[in-house]
């Protein structure tokens, strides 16, 4: 089911900047005040995974893109673009429903995502969890 929420052009532009420019490390997306459009809330060049996790509020939903870099044994450095759906247990029901029904609009417009991570608490978006998913899907 689709919520009818639109994806702003800035979301697509920032994603291309991360994917092709290789300067941005992550992008945090959210809904505008009227819940009609997905917008960019923040982006960063910080390579710290802790900085990225700190951007996920404990009681509000978000979408995020993270350019995860890791070493694959015998294959050298790898990069995987990860898509996060953050819907914490403490978030209110209405935003959770809107985010869940709007996810596909954003997800389908961002071409080149390798890993999808859904989190309801911080253990589900830990670096270890992301590393396991990313390295499992490497060639």
HELIX and SHEET records of a PDB file:
HELIX    1   1 UNK A    9  UNK A   16  1                                   8    
HELIX    2   2 UNK A   17  UNK A   21  3                                   5    
HELIX    3   3 UNK A   49  UNK A   54  1                                   6    
HELIX    4   4 UNK A   93  UNK A  109  1                                  17    
HELIX    5   5 UNK A  122  UNK A  125  5                                   4    
HELIX    6   6 UNK A  127  UNK A  136  1                                  10    
SHEET    1   A 6 UNK A   6  UNK A   7  0                                        
SHEET    2   A 6 UNK A  37  UNK A  44  1                                        
SHEET    3   A 6 UNK A  26  UNK A  31 -1                                        
SHEET    4   A 6 UNK A  62  UNK A  72 -1                                        
SHEET    5   A 6 UNK A  76  UNK A  86 -1                                        
SHEET    6   A 6 UNK A 115  UNK A 119  1                                        
END                                                                             
